[in-house]
Amino acid sequence: KGKIEVERKVLVDGGLRARIRKQGGVHKGTKRMVDTYYDKLDRGLCYRDAWLRSRSVDGRSCWEFKVGPGLNHVGHTAASYREYSGHEVPGGLAEYFEGVKIKEVTDLTASGLITVLVRVAATRDTYRMPCGLTVDIDCTDEGHLPHAL
């Protein structure tokens, strides 16, 4: 069964969790995440709507790479991203680093071909709704509250 993720970045008020519980949402747990985003020195990934990150959840890290439809979707309310994770990431990165043999993502960091763009630390609360929907609320250390359904 496929998973569809709908993500929307919005400012939410402090009463969101109470409203979720009032609608029958059950708190399933809290996780600590640190996302470190990387890019080429010329920002060649983000300029092409591609995002490389290392996500650490409760001390375990995994590489993730997301490729969007390009910058032609500006002004649209939705975009579909191709996602690579773990061992798939080097293959997804290949077209962005022509002529470079990528066995592991760490090859790119060690050679200086990519650098840290930003680190974002957040706490994620996960709720399960009666209809089967999962709601994740991520609160960054800076206080921002993006959430994903």
ChimeraX attribute file (.defattr): number of C-alpha atoms within 10 A of each C-alpha:
attribute: neighborCount
match mode: 1-to-1
recipient: residues
	/A:1	3
	/A:2	4
	/A:3	5
	/A:4	7
	/A:5	10
	/A:6	12
	/A:7	13
	/A:8	12
	/A:9	11
	/A:10	11
	/A:11	11
	/A:12	14
	/A:13	8
	/A:14	9
	/A:15	8
	/A:16	11
	/A:17	17
	/A:18	11
	/A:19	11
	/A:20	16
	/A:21	14
	/A:22	10
	/A:23	11
	/A:24	14
	/A:25	21
	/A:26	17
	/A:27	17
	/A:28	12
	/A:29	11
	/A:30	15
	/A:31	12
	/A:32	16
	/A:33	21
	/A:34	21
	/A:35	20
	/A:36	17
	/A:37	20
	/A:38	22
	/A:39	21
	/A:40	19
	/A:41	13
	/A:42	11
	/A:43	14
	/A:44	14
	/A:45	20
	/A:46	18
	/A:47	12
	/A:48	15
	/A:49	16
	/A:50	21
	/A:51	18
	/A:52	26
	/A:53	21
	/A:54	19
	/A:55	20
	/A:56	16
	/A:57	16
	/A:58	11
	/A:59	9
	/A:60	9
	/A:61	14
	/A:62	14
	/A:63	22
	/A:64	22
	/A:65	22
	/A:66	19
	/A:67	19
	/A:68	17
	/A:69	14
	/A:70	14
	/A:71	11
	/A:72	10
	/A:73	13
	/A:74	10
	/A:75	7
	/A:76	7
	/A:77	7
	/A:78	11
	/A:79	11
	/A:80	12
	/A:81	15
	/A:82	11
	/A:83	15
	/A:84	18
	/A:85	16
	/A:86	14
	/A:87	14
	/A:88	14
	/A:89	21
	/A:90	23
	/A:91	14
	/A:92	18
	/A:93	20
	/A:94	14
	/A:95	10
	/A:96	13
	/A:97	15
	/A:98	9
	/A:99	8
	/A:100	13
	/A:101	12
	/A:102	17
	/A:103	13
	/A:104	15
	/A:105	19
	/A:106	13
	/A:107	15
	/A:108	18
	/A:109	15
	/A:110	10
	/A:111	9
	/A:112	11
	/A:113	15
	/A:114	22
	/A:115	17
	/A:116	14
	/A:117	15
	/A:118	11
	/A:119	13
	/A:120	13
	/A:121	17
	/A:122	21
	/A:123	18
	/A:124	21
	/A:125	18
	/A:126	21
	/A:127	23
	/A:128	18
	/A:129	16
	/A:130	11
	/A:131	8
	/A:132	9
	/A:133	11
	/A:134	17
	/A:135	22
	/A:136	21
	/A:137	20
	/A:138	23
	/A:139	19
	/A:140	17
	/A:141	12
	/A:142	9
	/A:143	10
	/A:144	14
	/A:145	19
	/A:146	18
	/A:147	20
	/A:148	15
	/A:149	14
